[in-house]
Amino acid sequence: RIGGNLNQIARTLNEWHSPYPQLAGEVRAAVSDLAALKFEVLQKVGDAVGNIQTYQL
């Protein structure tokens, strides 16, 4: 949900050729960080579900 909101902000900044290039860069970086975090979490969840003995679920 947060990533979606940041994507909307980034899209708006890009569409209007933002007068705030630094803010636009920060938003892009935040979106990238969230995407990487989401990937890592999904990877860990997949590992845990796939190996219930190790994670003792």
GIBEL-V20498 format. One record per helix or strand. SS is the DSSP state (~ for helix, > for strand). FROM is the first residue (numbers start at 1). LEN is the number of residues. Records with the same first field share a line. If there is no record, write none. Layout:
SS->FROM-LEN / FROM-LEN
//
This chain:
~->2-14 / 21-30 / 52-4
//
